Amino acid sequence: MYNYSTNMASNNLTNMKMGRSNSHDSIVDSLNPTSKLLHSKPSNKGAGESFGIKDDSSVSSSNENVPMSNVVHSAFLSTQGAMSNQSGKIFRQPQPEPPTIQHAHELQLPIKLLKGEEEIKLREDVTYRINNRTTYRGELVLTKYRLMFVTKAPDQVQVLVDVPLGMISQIEKVGGQARSNIGDVPYGIEINCKDLRCYFFDNAKGQNQRRNLLEHLTRLVFPISINKTDVTNPVQFFSLFFASDFKKKMCPNAIDEGWTLYNKMKDYTRMQNCDPHWTINADINKGYALCDTYPDILVLPSNFDASRLSRVAEFRSRTRIPVLSWYSRETYATITRSSQPLTGLANKSCEDDIDLLRKIADANVNQGPKLLILDARPKVNAMANMANGGGYEDYPNCELEFHNIQNIHVMRESLRKLQASLRTAAHDDKTWFSDLENSNWLFHIKAILTGAIRLVSLVHNEKRSVLVHCSDGWDRTAQRIGHGDKSDSERSPVFLQFLDCTFQLLQQFPSVFEFNEKLLITIADNLYSCQYGTFLLNSEKLRTEMRVSEHTMSLWTHVLRERSLYLNPFYNDKIEKVLLPNNGIRQIKLWKNYYCRYVPGFKSNLDAVSQRYSTLFSLRKKLTDELNALRQDDEIQAAHNRTSSSMLMSSGTSSTNVVTSSNSLSSTTRQIPSDISSKSSSISTATFMN
């Protein structure tokens, strides 16, 4: 058994086999702020010295190329997979999958690993830096699920970094050799995460340690981008993600209950409420033939000829036609969704599309003939889309509003700025408020809430039906995560913004939600973790074809099994009202328990709140049990009283009978002949005297 604390000799032998140094030389503690590292260059006093390895001045700052002799030497050592041909030119061979080099149970880590992550995929000696003030020597340990940094003896064994691989968004090299005469500049790898965490690990400069580590990390963290896997094959695709390993250990031969929670036919039936103006159509998109990013069952106006929908689909971006998303039983108003119309610069139109929108408006018996279209984009963006063939509705039977919600690229950049502001605040909070404001993150949350408030007001107060869309119909109303993909150009933080907006509602209306903040954070974390299959793949079509429920577990299974953790003790199920939140800038709060939880020095109150909730639920249960016991005692007493009353009534009847009998006996006695009576008296007297 390998033990960090005691088995140093074994550890040294392992490190020698892996080409790693075990020097415990001192490390320079004074470094520039982490926020300034991205464009920094190393010096001859780089972090590599802490591993007892001399600087390799032949390594360049950008590509880390090494002289021919070093490359050939590395090739013979099988460290780079580089070989030379007859002309002497160096070429790179494809790197094989890093072999499993350790079992997790042998490491005796001070944390509990999940079932299915027993194999260690990578171990590497590194130095972990926290805000450039504190350094720890230890090992970077990777399973198929997570990346950990574990300290080693003589330090106390701790897991200081624990992040799911799916949470990692970028792995970047920091530092180089071109300007090595500049002061204490770090040299290593920076890891940025989708939940705003950021880690920096120093590497030894010799033997191409950083390059090897970067390649192995990239292969494990971004398998879709690196591995040549047939992603249309379910077995090959899910083998890239830990969710498959977890499923095999937890419930290999069954589909867990979380996958069966939602039934869209039941939901559509409930929502439609037998309204004859709407019909549930299971044929038009059967096999996802009409639109591959829509469900295979759609709810459409019943008086619109389904044969015309193909022409509507041709006129809508990505064939995402207007379909029902929400229905009000009280007002008959509806919310429908679609993508932008393909009007283009020529301002083309489609009579089938115009007529479909008219039918949607007519289905609402409480409104006039005009449908209101809420275009989530800024108008300038909508107009710019016309140059690419897109556009917006300029229809006589519709009213159009633009709502200035920015696209995914602006949102992603805003989130990046929020992350940068948090990193800066970790060691210098003088500019925290201005940095937060400049990120515009809260401004975007406010814009989304403003659009939602307007939509609710139209549907509930004005009883109007509304069509909502943006460009492709999913960039502001759906989520693209990009699991396992190195490129982030199409990643969207929209789902995170949805959770953030829900958090804002939870703050303003604390008693109308049955769930608590912990559930929102659990969902946000598992959005990226790849422990469950709930957020893998981008559409119902892909999830169905790839049989996601057979290869992975659902997050909702975990939530159901741990339901008590996510309940709100202040929930009042008697409250039935439409929520119209206050979207004033003073009311929009930064979601600190999510965004700030990994900032050094920040103390999240989530655990304390969860403990308080648990205490409240315990007290509620105790009081409820006592109340039920009192009620039961009252019922028992009431039953006893009823029984006693019945007995008394029965006893009263018996007494009356006894009195009646006595009276009858007296009458009979009076009727006895006097001689018999005298004899009886004589006998009684004689008996008394004797």
Disulfide bonds with the S-S distance in Angstrom:
none
